[in-house]
Amino acid sequence: MKVTVEVDCTPVEARSFLGLPDVTALNDHMMAEMQKRMDANMAALAPDELMKTWMSVGMGAQEQFRKLMTAATTSAMGGSKTK
C-alpha cells in the first residue's frame, strides 16, 4: 500500500509546524555581513591595482622564460656563450 501526502505551505509555516526556530533575524544578519565583506573585497580589487599585480607577475615570468631559453640554447651550443 502506498500513501502520498501533499502539504502546501510556506517555509515559515513548515518550520512553525515542525517546531523549528525562526531564523529570519539570523539569516538577515548573515546576509548583511556577507554583503559588507563582499563590498570591502570589491573595493580592494580596483582595476588599476589588479593590472599592476598581473603585470609584475607577467614581467617576472617573461624574464624567467628568457633565462630558461638562454640557458637551453647555451647548453645546446656546447656551453659557449654568444652575445
mmCIF file of the N, C-alpha and C atoms, coordinates in Angstrom:
data_MODEL
# 
_entry.id   MODEL 
# 
loop_
_atom_site.group_PDB 
_atom_site.id 
_atom_site.type_symbol 
_atom_site.label_atom_id 
_atom_site.label_alt_id 
_atom_site.label_comp_id 
_atom_site.label_asym_id 
_atom_site.label_entity_id 
_atom_site.label_seq_id 
_atom_site.pdbx_PDB_ins_code 
_atom_site.Cartn_x 
_atom_site.Cartn_y 
_atom_site.Cartn_z 
_atom_site.occupancy 
_atom_site.B_iso_or_equiv 
_atom_site.pdbx_formal_charge 
_atom_site.auth_seq_id 
_atom_site.auth_comp_id 
_atom_site.auth_asym_id 
_atom_site.auth_atom_id 
_atom_site.pdbx_PDB_model_num 
ATOM 1   N N  . MET A 1 1  ? 0.850  -1.170 0.000   1.00 0.00 ? 1  MET A N  1 
ATOM 2   C CA . MET A 1 1  ? 0.000  0.000  0.000   1.00 0.00 ? 1  MET A CA 1 
ATOM 3   C C  . MET A 1 1  ? 0.899  1.237  0.000   1.00 0.00 ? 1  MET A C  1 
ATOM 4   N N  . LYS A 1 2  ? 0.546  2.202  -0.819  1.00 0.00 ? 2  LYS A N  1 
ATOM 5   C CA . LYS A 1 2  ? 1.336  3.415  -0.944  1.00 0.00 ? 2  LYS A CA 1 
ATOM 6   C C  . LYS A 1 2  ? 0.417  4.599  -0.684  1.00 0.00 ? 2  LYS A C  1 
ATOM 7   N N  . VAL A 1 3  ? 0.859  5.470  0.212   1.00 0.00 ? 3  VAL A N  1 
ATOM 8   C CA . VAL A 1 3  ? 0.079  6.657  0.552   1.00 0.00 ? 3  VAL A CA 1 
ATOM 9   C C  . VAL A 1 3  ? 0.930  7.882  0.248   1.00 0.00 ? 3  VAL A C  1 
ATOM 10  N N  . THR A 1 4  ? 0.369  8.842  -0.445  1.00 0.00 ? 4  THR A N  1 
ATOM 11  C CA . THR A 1 4  ? 1.054  10.079 -0.776  1.00 0.00 ? 4  THR A CA 1 
ATOM 12  C C  . THR A 1 4  ? 0.327  11.225 -0.093  1.00 0.00 ? 4  THR A C  1 
ATOM 13  N N  . VAL A 1 5  ? 1.092  12.013 0.663   1.00 0.00 ? 5  VAL A N  1 
ATOM 14  C CA . VAL A 1 5  ? 0.527  13.175 1.327   1.00 0.00 ? 5  VAL A CA 1 
ATOM 15  C C  . VAL A 1 5  ? 1.211  14.406 0.763   1.00 0.00 ? 5  VAL A C  1 
ATOM 16  N N  . GLU A 1 6  ? 0.449  15.345 0.295   1.00 0.00 ? 6  GLU A N  1 
ATOM 17  C CA . GLU A 1 6  ? 0.991  16.571 -0.255  1.00 0.00 ? 6  GLU A CA 1 
ATOM 18  C C  . GLU A 1 6  ? 0.608  17.719 0.665   1.00 0.00 ? 6  GLU A C  1 
ATOM 19  N N  . VAL A 1 7  ? 1.610  18.443 1.133   1.00 0.00 ? 7  VAL A N  1 
ATOM 20  C CA . VAL A 1 7  ? 1.387  19.561 2.041   1.00 0.00 ? 7  VAL A CA 1 
ATOM 21  C C  . VAL A 1 7  ? 1.738  20.842 1.298   1.00 0.00 ? 7  VAL A C  1 
ATOM 22  N N  . ASP A 1 8  ? 0.809  21.775 1.303   1.00 0.00 ? 8  ASP A N  1 
ATOM 23  C CA . ASP A 1 8  ? 1.018  23.047 0.625   1.00 0.00 ? 8  ASP A CA 1 
ATOM 24  C C  . ASP A 1 8  ? 1.134  24.133 1.689   1.00 0.00 ? 8  ASP A C  1 
ATOM 25  N N  . CYS A 1 9  ? 2.384  24.532 1.973   1.00 0.00 ? 9  CYS A N  1 
ATOM 26  C CA . CYS A 1 9  ? 2.600  25.579 2.973   1.00 0.00 ? 9  CYS A CA 1 
ATOM 27  C C  . CYS A 1 9  ? 3.890  26.320 2.658   1.00 0.00 ? 9  CYS A C  1 
ATOM 28  N N  . THR A 1 10 ? 4.059  27.445 3.303   1.00 0.00 ? 10 THR A N  1 
ATOM 29  C CA . THR A 1 10 ? 5.270  28.238 3.115   1.00 0.00 ? 10 THR A CA 1 
ATOM 30  C C  . THR A 1 10 ? 6.379  27.679 4.001   1.00 0.00 ? 10 THR A C  1 
ATOM 31  N N  . PRO A 1 11 ? 7.622  28.030 3.750   1.00 0.00 ? 11 PRO A N  1 
ATOM 32  C CA . PRO A 1 11 ? 8.712  27.576 4.621   1.00 0.00 ? 11 PRO A CA 1 
ATOM 33  C C  . PRO A 1 11 ? 8.516  28.020 6.075   1.00 0.00 ? 11 PRO A C  1 
ATOM 34  N N  . VAL A 1 12 ? 7.992  29.213 6.282   1.00 0.00 ? 12 VAL A N  1 
ATOM 35  C CA . VAL A 1 12 ? 7.747  29.704 7.649   1.00 0.00 ? 12 VAL A CA 1 
ATOM 36  C C  . VAL A 1 12 ? 6.711  28.828 8.338   1.00 0.00 ? 12 VAL A C  1 
ATOM 37  N N  . GLU A 1 13 ? 5.649  28.491 7.617   1.00 0.00 ? 13 GLU A N  1 
ATOM 38  C CA . GLU A 1 13 ? 4.611  27.636 8.188   1.00 0.00 ? 13 GLU A CA 1 
ATOM 39  C C  . GLU A 1 13 ? 5.155  26.241 8.486   1.00 0.00 ? 13 GLU A C  1 
ATOM 40  N N  . ALA A 1 14 ? 5.987  25.722 7.610   1.00 0.00 ? 14 ALA A N  1 
ATOM 41  C CA . ALA A 1 14 ? 6.566  24.394 7.826   1.00 0.00 ? 14 ALA A CA 1 
ATOM 42  C C  . ALA A 1 14 ? 7.469  24.383 9.056   1.00 0.00 ? 14 ALA A C  1 
ATOM 43  N N  . ARG A 1 15 ? 8.318  25.399 9.199   1.00 0.00 ? 15 ARG A N  1 
ATOM 44  C CA . ARG A 1 15 ? 9.184  25.479 10.382  1.00 0.00 ? 15 ARG A CA 1 
ATOM 45  C C  . ARG A 1 15 ? 8.359  25.564 11.654  1.00 0.00 ? 15 ARG A C  1 
ATOM 46  N N  . SER A 1 16 ? 7.322  26.360 11.621  1.00 0.00 ? 16 SER A N  1 
ATOM 47  C CA . SER A 1 16 ? 6.458  26.513 12.792  1.00 0.00 ? 16 SER A CA 1 
ATOM 48  C C  . SER A 1 16 ? 5.766  25.192 13.122  1.00 0.00 ? 16 SER A C  1 
ATOM 49  N N  . PHE A 1 17 ? 5.238  24.511 12.130  1.00 0.00 ? 17 PHE A N  1 
ATOM 50  C CA . PHE A 1 17 ? 4.544  23.246 12.315  1.00 0.00 ? 17 PHE A CA 1 
ATOM 51  C C  . PHE A 1 17 ? 5.474  22.186 12.901  1.00 0.00 ? 17 PHE A C  1 
ATOM 52  N N  . LEU A 1 18 ? 6.732  22.158 12.440  1.00 0.00 ? 18 LEU A N  1 
ATOM 53  C CA . LEU A 1 18 ? 7.704  21.173 12.912  1.00 0.00 ? 18 LEU A CA 1 
ATOM 54  C C  . LEU A 1 18 ? 8.391  21.591 14.208  1.00 0.00 ? 18 LEU A C  1 
ATOM 55  N N  . GLY A 1 19 ? 8.094  22.789 14.681  1.00 0.00 ? 19 GLY A N  1 
ATOM 56  C CA . GLY A 1 19 ? 8.679  23.251 15.938  1.00 0.00 ? 19 GLY A CA 1 
ATOM 57  C C  . GLY A 1 19 ? 10.105 23.755 15.801  1.00 0.00 ? 19 GLY A C  1 
ATOM 58  N N  . LEU A 1 20 ? 10.506 24.087 14.598  1.00 0.00 ? 20 LEU A N  1 
ATOM 59  C CA . LEU A 1 20 ? 11.859 24.600 14.387  1.00 0.00 ? 20 LEU A CA 1 
ATOM 60  C C  . LEU A 1 20 ? 11.898 26.096 14.692  1.00 0.00 ? 20 LEU A C  1 
ATOM 61  N N  . PRO A 1 21 ? 13.050 26.606 15.108  1.00 0.00 ? 21 PRO A N  1 
ATOM 62  C CA . PRO A 1 21 ? 13.140 28.023 15.465  1.00 0.00 ? 21 PRO A CA 1 
ATOM 63  C C  . PRO A 1 21 ? 13.039 28.936 14.238  1.00 0.00 ? 21 PRO A C  1 
ATOM 64  N N  . ASP A 1 22 ? 12.604 30.145 14.460  1.00 0.00 ? 22 ASP A N  1 
ATOM 65  C CA . ASP A 1 22 ? 12.539 31.153 13.407  1.00 0.00 ? 22 ASP A CA 1 
ATOM 66  C C  . ASP A 1 22 ? 13.936 31.761 13.263  1.00 0.00 ? 22 ASP A C  1 
ATOM 67  N N  . VAL A 1 23 ? 14.556 31.549 12.137  1.00 0.00 ? 23 VAL A N  1 
ATOM 68  C CA . VAL A 1 23 ? 15.930 32.005 11.922  1.00 0.00 ? 23 VAL A CA 1 
ATOM 69  C C  . VAL A 1 23 ? 15.992 33.209 10.982  1.00 0.00 ? 23 VAL A C  1 
ATOM 70  N N  . THR A 1 24 ? 14.884 33.889 10.812  1.00 0.00 ? 24 THR A N  1 
ATOM 71  C CA . THR A 1 24 ? 14.835 35.022 9.892   1.00 0.00 ? 24 THR A CA 1 
ATOM 72  C C  . THR A 1 24 ? 15.814 36.117 10.295  1.00 0.00 ? 24 THR A C  1 
ATOM 73  N N  . ALA A 1 25 ? 15.850 36.460 11.587  1.00 0.00 ? 25 ALA A N  1 
ATOM 74  C CA . ALA A 1 25 ? 16.756 37.518 12.052  1.00 0.00 ? 25 ALA A CA 1 
ATOM 75  C C  . ALA A 1 25 ? 18.225 37.119 11.842  1.00 0.00 ? 25 ALA A C  1 
ATOM 76  N N  . LEU A 1 26 ? 18.541 35.871 12.127  1.00 0.00 ? 26 LEU A N  1 
ATOM 77  C CA . LEU A 1 26 ? 19.906 35.378 11.936  1.00 0.00 ? 26 LEU A CA 1 
ATOM 78  C C  . LEU A 1 26 ? 20.280 35.403 10.456  1.00 0.00 ? 26 LEU A C  1 
ATOM 79  N N  . ASN A 1 27 ? 19.364 34.979 9.616   1.00 0.00 ? 27 ASN A N  1 
ATOM 80  C CA . ASN A 1 27 ? 19.609 34.993 8.178   1.00 0.00 ? 27 ASN A CA 1 
ATOM 81  C C  . ASN A 1 27 ? 19.823 36.419 7.665   1.00 0.00 ? 27 ASN A C  1 
ATOM 82  N N  . ASP A 1 28 ? 19.006 37.353 8.131   1.00 0.00 ? 28 ASP A N  1 
ATOM 83  C CA . ASP A 1 28 ? 19.164 38.754 7.724   1.00 0.00 ? 28 ASP A CA 1 
ATOM 84  C C  . ASP A 1 28 ? 20.518 39.300 8.147   1.00 0.00 ? 28 ASP A C  1 
ATOM 85  N N  . HIS A 1 29 ? 20.928 38.972 9.378   1.00 0.00 ? 29 HIS A N  1 
ATOM 86  C CA . HIS A 1 29 ? 22.225 39.434 9.894   1.00 0.00 ? 29 HIS A CA 1 
ATOM 87  C C  . HIS A 1 29 ? 23.372 38.843 9.059   1.00 0.00 ? 29 HIS A C  1 
ATOM 88  N N  . MET A 1 30 ? 23.290 37.548 8.767   1.00 0.00 ? 30 MET A N  1 
ATOM 89  C CA . MET A 1 30 ? 24.348 36.899 7.981   1.00 0.00 ? 30 MET A CA 1 
ATOM 90  C C  . MET A 1 30 ? 24.435 37.493 6.575   1.00 0.00 ? 30 MET A C  1 
ATOM 91  N N  . MET A 1 31 ? 23.296 37.745 5.966   1.00 0.00 ? 31 MET A N  1 
ATOM 92  C CA . MET A 1 31 ? 23.307 38.317 4.621   1.00 0.00 ? 31 MET A CA 1 
ATOM 93  C C  . MET A 1 31 ? 23.891 39.730 4.624   1.00 0.00 ? 31 MET A C  1 
ATOM 94  N N  . ALA A 1 32 ? 23.564 40.524 5.643   1.00 0.00 ? 32 ALA A N  1 
ATOM 95  C CA . ALA A 1 32 ? 24.117 41.877 5.744   1.00 0.00 ? 32 ALA A CA 1 
ATOM 96  C C  . ALA A 1 32 ? 25.634 41.821 5.924   1.00 0.00 ? 32 ALA A C  1 
ATOM 97  N N  . GLU A 1 33 ? 26.104 40.900 6.759   1.00 0.00 ? 33 GLU A N  1 
ATOM 98  C CA . GLU A 1 33 ? 27.544 40.755 6.995   1.00 0.00 ? 33 GLU A CA 1 
ATOM 99  C C  . GLU A 1 33 ? 28.261 40.301 5.720   1.00 0.00 ? 33 GLU A C  1 
ATOM 100 N N  . MET A 1 34 ? 27.676 39.368 5.008   1.00 0.00 ? 34 MET A N  1 
ATOM 101 C CA . MET A 1 34 ? 28.280 38.904 3.757   1.00 0.00 ? 34 MET A CA 1 
ATOM 102 C C  . MET A 1 34 ? 28.338 40.039 2.733   1.00 0.00 ? 34 MET A C  1 
ATOM 103 N N  . GLN A 1 35 ? 27.301 40.850 2.702   1.00 0.00 ? 35 GLN A N  1 
ATOM 104 C CA . GLN A 1 35 ? 27.281 41.978 1.768   1.00 0.00 ? 35 GLN A CA 1 
ATOM 105 C C  . GLN A 1 35 ? 28.396 42.971 2.106   1.00 0.00 ? 35 GLN A C  1 
ATOM 106 N N  . LYS A 1 36 ? 28.579 43.256 3.412   1.00 0.00 ? 36 LYS A N  1 
ATOM 107 C CA . LYS A 1 36 ? 29.654 44.177 3.820   1.00 0.00 ? 36 LYS A CA 1 
ATOM 108 C C  . LYS A 1 36 ? 31.015 43.632 3.402   1.00 0.00 ? 36 LYS A C  1 
ATOM 109 N N  . ARG A 1 37 ? 31.228 42.348 3.625   1.00 0.00 ? 37 ARG A N  1 
ATOM 110 C CA . ARG A 1 37 ? 32.522 41.748 3.276   1.00 0.00 ? 37 ARG A CA 1 
ATOM 111 C C  . ARG A 1 37 ? 32.745 41.739 1.769   1.00 0.00 ? 37 ARG A C  1 
ATOM 112 N N  . MET A 1 38 ? 31.701 41.451 1.014   1.00 0.00 ? 38 MET A N  1 
ATOM 113 C CA . MET A 1 38 ? 31.834 41.484 -0.447  1.00 0.00 ? 38 MET A CA 1 
ATOM 114 C C  . MET A 1 38 ? 32.151 42.884 -0.936  1.00 0.00 ? 38 MET A C  1 
ATOM 115 N N  . ASP A 1 39 ? 31.493 43.892 -0.355  1.00 0.00 ? 39 ASP A N  1 
ATOM 116 C CA . ASP A 1 39 ? 31.764 45.278 -0.749  1.00 0.00 ? 39 ASP A CA 1 
ATOM 117 C C  . ASP A 1 39 ? 33.203 45.657 -0.434  1.00 0.00 ? 39 ASP A C  1 
ATOM 118 N N  . ALA A 1 40 ? 33.697 45.240 0.736   1.00 0.00 ? 40 ALA A N  1 
ATOM 119 C CA . ALA A 1 40 ? 35.077 45.542 1.121   1.00 0.00 ? 40 ALA A CA 1 
ATOM 120 C C  . ALA A 1 40 ? 36.060 44.862 0.164   1.00 0.00 ? 40 ALA A C  1 
ATOM 121 N N  . ASN A 1 41 ? 35.784 43.616 -0.207  1.00 0.00 ? 41 ASN A N  1 
ATOM 122 C CA . ASN A 1 41 ? 36.670 42.897 -1.123  1.00 0.00 ? 41 ASN A CA 1 
ATOM 123 C C  . ASN A 1 41 ? 36.619 43.483 -2.524  1.00 0.00 ? 41 ASN A C  1 
ATOM 124 N N  . MET A 1 42 ? 35.463 43.934 -2.946  1.00 0.00 ? 42 MET A N  1 
ATOM 125 C CA . MET A 1 42 ? 35.359 44.539 -4.272  1.00 0.00 ? 42 MET A CA 1 
ATOM 126 C C  . MET A 1 42 ? 36.142 45.844 -4.335  1.00 0.00 ? 42 MET A C  1 
ATOM 127 N N  . ALA A 1 43 ? 36.153 46.592 -3.235  1.00 0.00 ? 43 ALA A N  1 
ATOM 128 C CA . ALA A 1 43 ? 36.929 47.832 -3.196  1.00 0.00 ? 43 ALA A CA 1 
ATOM 129 C C  . ALA A 1 43 ? 38.425 47.526 -3.292  1.00 0.00 ? 43 ALA A C  1 
ATOM 130 N N  . ALA A 1 44 ? 38.840 46.402 -2.724  1.00 0.00 ? 44 ALA A N  1 
ATOM 131 C CA . ALA A 1 44 ? 40.250 46.021 -2.773  1.00 0.00 ? 44 ALA A CA 1 
ATOM 132 C C  . ALA A 1 44 ? 40.660 45.563 -4.172  1.00 0.00 ? 44 ALA A C  1 
ATOM 133 N N  . LEU A 1 45 ? 39.700 45.170 -4.983  1.00 0.00 ? 45 LEU A N  1 
ATOM 134 C CA . LEU A 1 45 ? 40.005 44.699 -6.328  1.00 0.00 ? 45 LEU A CA 1 
ATOM 135 C C  . LEU A 1 45 ? 39.864 45.815 -7.356  1.00 0.00 ? 45 LEU A C  1 
ATOM 136 N N  . ALA A 1 46 ? 40.483 46.930 -7.075  1.00 0.00 ? 46 ALA A N  1 
ATOM 137 C CA . ALA A 1 46 ? 40.458 48.055 -8.010  1.00 0.00 ? 46 ALA A CA 1 
ATOM 138 C C  . ALA A 1 46 ? 41.178 47.637 -9.293  1.00 0.00 ? 46 ALA A C  1 
ATOM 139 N N  . PRO A 1 47 ? 40.633 47.967 -10.454 1.00 0.00 ? 47 PRO A N  1 
ATOM 140 C CA . PRO A 1 47 ? 41.223 47.515 -11.717 1.00 0.00 ? 47 PRO A CA 1 
ATOM 141 C C  . PRO A 1 47 ? 42.682 47.913 -11.903 1.00 0.00 ? 47 PRO A C  1 
ATOM 142 N N  . ASP A 1 48 ? 43.057 49.125 -11.510 1.00 0.00 ? 48 ASP A N  1 
ATOM 143 C CA . ASP A 1 48 ? 44.449 49.541 -11.709 1.00 0.00 ? 48 ASP A CA 1 
ATOM 144 C C  . ASP A 1 48 ? 45.403 48.734 -10.832 1.00 0.00 ? 48 ASP A C  1 
ATOM 145 N N  . GLU A 1 49 ? 44.994 48.440 -9.592  1.00 0.00 ? 49 GLU A N  1 
ATOM 146 C CA . GLU A 1 49 ? 45.841 47.629 -8.715  1.00 0.00 ? 49 GLU A CA 1 
ATOM 147 C C  . GLU A 1 49 ? 45.936 46.195 -9.230  1.00 0.00 ? 49 GLU A C  1 
ATOM 148 N N  . LEU A 1 50 ? 44.835 45.680 -9.742  1.00 0.00 ? 50 LEU A N  1 
ATOM 149 C CA . LEU A 1 50 ? 44.823 44.330 -10.286 1.00 0.00 ? 50 LEU A CA 1 
ATOM 150 C C  . LEU A 1 50 ? 45.762 44.229 -11.482 1.00 0.00 ? 50 LEU A C  1 
ATOM 151 N N  . MET A 1 51 ? 45.736 45.231 -12.355 1.00 0.00 ? 51 MET A N  1 
ATOM 152 C CA . MET A 1 51 ? 46.623 45.226 -13.517 1.00 0.00 ? 51 MET A CA 1 
ATOM 153 C C  . MET A 1 51 ? 48.092 45.323 -13.100 1.00 0.00 ? 51 MET A C  1 
ATOM 154 N N  . LYS A 1 52 ? 48.380 46.138 -12.083 1.00 0.00 ? 52 LYS A N  1 
ATOM 155 C CA . LYS A 1 52 ? 49.765 46.234 -11.595 1.00 0.00 ? 52 LYS A CA 1 
ATOM 156 C C  . LYS A 1 52 ? 50.249 44.881 -11.102 1.00 0.00 ? 52 LYS A C  1 
ATOM 157 N N  . THR A 1 53 ? 49.390 44.176 -10.368 1.00 0.00 ? 53 THR A N  1 
ATOM 158 C CA . THR A 1 53 ? 49.761 42.864 -9.853  1.00 0.00 ? 53 THR A CA 1 
ATOM 159 C C  . THR A 1 53 ? 49.991 41.888 -10.990 1.00 0.00 ? 53 THR A C  1 
ATOM 160 N N  . TRP A 1 54 ? 49.077 41.863 -11.951 1.00 0.00 ? 54 TRP A N  1 
ATOM 161 C CA . TRP A 1 54 ? 49.221 40.949 -13.074 1.00 0.00 ? 54 TRP A CA 1 
ATOM 162 C C  . TRP A 1 54 ? 50.465 41.272 -13.891 1.00 0.00 ? 54 TRP A C  1 
ATOM 163 N N  . MET A 1 55 ? 50.730 42.548 -14.117 1.00 0.00 ? 55 MET A N  1 
ATOM 164 C CA . MET A 1 55 ? 51.874 42.928 -14.928 1.00 0.00 ? 55 MET A CA 1 
ATOM 165 C C  . MET A 1 55 ? 53.183 42.571 -14.239 1.00 0.00 ? 55 MET A C  1 
ATOM 166 N N  . SER A 1 56 ? 53.260 42.757 -12.936 1.00 0.00 ? 56 SER A N  1 
ATOM 167 C CA . SER A 1 56 ? 54.502 42.427 -12.236 1.00 0.00 ? 56 SER A CA 1 
ATOM 168 C C  . SER A 1 56 ? 54.762 40.927 -12.296 1.00 0.00 ? 56 SER A C  1 
ATOM 169 N N  . VAL A 1 57 ? 53.719 40.137 -12.179 1.00 0.00 ? 57 VAL A N  1 
ATOM 170 C CA . VAL A 1 57 ? 53.882 38.687 -12.296 1.00 0.00 ? 57 VAL A CA 1 
ATOM 171 C C  . VAL A 1 57 ? 54.245 38.330 -13.731 1.00 0.00 ? 57 VAL A C  1 
ATOM 172 N N  . GLY A 1 58 ? 53.591 38.968 -14.686 1.00 0.00 ? 58 GLY A N  1 
ATOM 173 C CA . GLY A 1 58 ? 53.854 38.692 -16.097 1.00 0.00 ? 58 GLY A CA 1 
ATOM 174 C C  . GLY A 1 58 ? 55.270 39.026 -16.498 1.00 0.00 ? 58 GLY A C  1 
ATOM 175 N N  . MET A 1 59 ? 55.793 40.158 -16.024 1.00 0.00 ? 59 MET A N  1 
ATOM 176 C CA . MET A 1 59 ? 57.159 40.556 -16.370 1.00 0.00 ? 59 MET A CA 1 
ATOM 177 C C  . MET A 1 59 ? 58.158 39.598 -15.745 1.00 0.00 ? 59 MET A C  1 
ATOM 178 N N  . GLY A 1 60 ? 57.919 39.197 -14.523 1.00 0.00 ? 60 GLY A N  1 
ATOM 179 C CA . GLY A 1 60 ? 58.809 38.226 -13.876 1.00 0.00 ? 60 GLY A CA 1 
ATOM 180 C C  . GLY A 1 60 ? 58.812 36.905 -14.622 1.00 0.00 ? 60 GLY A C  1 
ATOM 181 N N  . ALA A 1 61 ? 57.648 36.475 -15.069 1.00 0.00 ? 61 ALA A N  1 
ATOM 182 C CA . ALA A 1 61 ? 57.542 35.219 -15.802 1.00 0.00 ? 61 ALA A CA 1 
ATOM 183 C C  . ALA A 1 61 ? 58.258 35.332 -17.148 1.00 0.00 ? 61 ALA A C  1 
ATOM 184 N N  . GLN A 1 62 ? 58.147 36.496 -17.796 1.00 0.00 ? 62 GLN A N  1 
ATOM 185 C CA . GLN A 1 62 ? 58.836 36.706 -19.075 1.00 0.00 ? 62 GLN A CA 1 
ATOM 186 C C  . GLN A 1 62 ? 60.344 36.615 -18.891 1.00 0.00 ? 62 GLN A C  1 
ATOM 187 N N  . GLU A 1 63 ? 60.840 37.244 -17.843 1.00 0.00 ? 63 GLU A N  1 
ATOM 188 C CA . GLU A 1 63 ? 62.280 37.234 -17.576 1.00 0.00 ? 63 GLU A CA 1 
ATOM 189 C C  . GLU A 1 63 ? 62.756 35.813 -17.272 1.00 0.00 ? 63 GLU A C  1 
ATOM 190 N N  . GLN A 1 64 ? 61.991 35.063 -16.484 1.00 0.00 ? 64 GLN A N  1 
ATOM 191 C CA . GLN A 1 64 ? 62.359 33.681 -16.171 1.00 0.00 ? 64 GLN A CA 1 
ATOM 192 C C  . GLN A 1 64 ? 62.377 32.832 -17.447 1.00 0.00 ? 64 GLN A C  1 
ATOM 193 N N  . PHE A 1 65 ? 61.399 33.028 -18.322 1.00 0.00 ? 65 PHE A N  1 
ATOM 194 C CA . PHE A 1 65 ? 61.339 32.282 -19.581 1.00 0.00 ? 65 PHE A CA 1 
ATOM 195 C C  . PHE A 1 65 ? 62.537 32.619 -20.462 1.00 0.00 ? 65 PHE A C  1 
ATOM 196 N N  . ARG A 1 66 ? 62.903 33.909 -20.523 1.00 0.00 ? 66 ARG A N  1 
ATOM 197 C CA . ARG A 1 66 ? 64.064 34.319 -21.310 1.00 0.00 ? 66 ARG A CA 1 
ATOM 198 C C  . ARG A 1 66 ? 65.332 33.659 -20.782 1.00 0.00 ? 66 ARG A C  1 
ATOM 199 N N  . LYS A 1 67 ? 65.501 33.637 -19.458 1.00 0.00 ? 67 LYS A N  1 
ATOM 200 C CA . LYS A 1 67 ? 66.679 32.995 -18.858 1.00 0.00 ? 67 LYS A CA 1 
ATOM 201 C C  . LYS A 1 67 ? 66.702 31.500 -19.167 1.00 0.00 ? 67 LYS A C  1 
ATOM 202 N N  . LEU A 1 68 ? 65.548 30.858 -19.115 1.00 0.00 ? 68 LEU A N  1 
ATOM 203 C CA . LEU A 1 68 ? 65.457 29.434 -19.408 1.00 0.00 ? 68 LEU A CA 1 
ATOM 204 C C  . LEU A 1 68 ? 65.860 29.161 -20.854 1.00 0.00 ? 68 LEU A C  1 
ATOM 205 N N  . MET A 1 69 ? 65.362 29.973 -21.787 1.00 0.00 ? 69 MET A N  1 
ATOM 206 C CA . MET A 1 69 ? 65.691 29.787 -23.200 1.00 0.00 ? 69 MET A CA 1 
ATOM 207 C C  . MET A 1 69 ? 67.164 30.072 -23.464 1.00 0.00 ? 69 MET A C  1 
ATOM 208 N N  . THR A 1 70 ? 67.711 31.084 -22.792 1.00 0.00 ? 70 THR A N  1 
ATOM 209 C CA . THR A 1 70 ? 69.138 31.395 -22.944 1.00 0.00 ? 70 THR A CA 1 
ATOM 210 C C  . THR A 1 70 ? 69.984 30.236 -22.453 1.00 0.00 ? 70 THR A C  1 
ATOM 211 N N  . ALA A 1 71 ? 69.614 29.693 -21.296 1.00 0.00 ? 71 ALA A N  1 
ATOM 212 C CA . ALA A 1 71 ? 70.363 28.560 -20.753 1.00 0.00 ? 71 ALA A CA 1 
ATOM 213 C C  . ALA A 1 71 ? 70.247 27.342 -21.667 1.00 0.00 ? 71 ALA A C  1 
ATOM 214 N N  . ALA A 1 72 ? 69.063 27.119 -22.228 1.00 0.00 ? 72 ALA A N  1 
ATOM 215 C CA . ALA A 1 72 ? 68.867 25.969 -23.108 1.00 0.00 ? 72 ALA A CA 1 
ATOM 216 C C  . ALA A 1 72 ? 69.682 26.113 -24.387 1.00 0.00 ? 72 ALA A C  1 
ATOM 217 N N  . THR A 1 73 ? 69.691 27.286 -24.973 1.00 0.00 ? 73 THR A N  1 
ATOM 218 C CA . THR A 1 73 ? 70.443 27.480 -26.222 1.00 0.00 ? 73 THR A CA 1 
ATOM 219 C C  . THR A 1 73 ? 71.946 27.460 -25.955 1.00 0.00 ? 73 THR A C  1 
ATOM 220 N N  . THR A 1 74 ? 72.351 27.988 -24.801 1.00 0.00 ? 74 THR A N  1 
ATOM 221 C CA . THR A 1 74 ? 73.773 27.968 -24.460 1.00 0.00 ? 74 THR A CA 1 
ATOM 222 C C  . THR A 1 74 ? 74.254 26.549 -24.277 1.00 0.00 ? 74 THR A C  1 
ATOM 223 N N  . SER A 1 75 ? 73.506 25.717 -23.589 1.00 0.00 ? 75 SER A N  1 
ATOM 224 C CA . SER A 1 75 ? 73.929 24.329 -23.371 1.00 0.00 ? 75 SER A CA 1 
ATOM 225 C C  . SER A 1 75 ? 73.850 23.533 -24.679 1.00 0.00 ? 75 SER A C  1 
ATOM 226 N N  . ALA A 1 76 ? 72.915 23.884 -25.553 1.00 0.00 ? 76 ALA A N  1 
ATOM 227 C CA . ALA A 1 76 ? 72.801 23.182 -26.841 1.00 0.00 ? 76 ALA A CA 1 
ATOM 228 C C  . ALA A 1 76 ? 73.972 23.520 -27.771 1.00 0.00 ? 76 ALA A C  1 
ATOM 229 N N  . MET A 1 77 ? 74.561 24.690 -27.565 1.00 0.00 ? 77 MET A N  1 
ATOM 230 C CA . MET A 1 77 ? 75.687 25.124 -28.410 1.00 0.00 ? 77 MET A CA 1 
ATOM 231 C C  . MET A 1 77 ? 77.024 24.638 -27.839 1.00 0.00 ? 77 MET A C  1 
ATOM 232 N N  . GLY A 1 78 ? 76.977 23.797 -26.855 1.00 0.00 ? 78 GLY A N  1 
ATOM 233 C CA . GLY A 1 78 ? 78.203 23.250 -26.319 1.00 0.00 ? 78 GLY A CA 1 
ATOM 234 C C  . GLY A 1 78 ? 78.781 24.051 -25.187 1.00 0.00 ? 78 GLY A C  1 
ATOM 235 N N  . GLY A 1 79 ? 77.983 24.914 -24.579 1.00 0.00 ? 79 GLY A N  1 
ATOM 236 C CA . GLY A 1 79 ? 78.456 25.656 -23.424 1.00 0.00 ? 79 GLY A CA 1 
ATOM 237 C C  . GLY A 1 79 ? 79.093 26.966 -23.748 1.00 0.00 ? 79 GLY A C  1 
ATOM 238 N N  . SER A 1 80 ? 79.308 27.294 -25.025 1.00 0.00 ? 80 SER A N  1 
ATOM 239 C CA . SER A 1 80 ? 79.900 28.592 -25.343 1.00 0.00 ? 80 SER A CA 1 
ATOM 240 C C  . SER A 1 80 ? 78.818 29.664 -25.347 1.00 0.00 ? 80 SER A C  1 
ATOM 241 N N  . LYS A 1 81 ? 79.128 30.767 -24.696 1.00 0.00 ? 81 LYS A N  1 
ATOM 242 C CA . LYS A 1 81 ? 78.161 31.862 -24.619 1.00 0.00 ? 81 LYS A CA 1 
ATOM 243 C C  . LYS A 1 81 ? 78.371 32.814 -25.759 1.00 0.00 ? 81 LYS A C  1 
ATOM 244 N N  . THR A 1 82 ? 77.297 33.084 -26.482 1.00 0.00 ? 82 THR A N  1 
ATOM 245 C CA . THR A 1 82 ? 77.381 34.082 -27.540 1.00 0.00 ? 82 THR A CA 1 
ATOM 246 C C  . THR A 1 82 ? 76.434 35.212 -27.211 1.00 0.00 ? 82 THR A C  1 
ATOM 247 N N  . LYS A 1 83 ? 76.857 36.415 -27.575 1.00 0.00 ? 83 LYS A N  1 
ATOM 248 C CA . LYS A 1 83 ? 76.024 37.575 -27.259 1.00 0.00 ? 83 LYS A CA 1 
ATOM 249 C C  . LYS A 1 83 ? 75.418 38.145 -28.487 1.00 0.00 ? 83 LYS A C  1 
# 
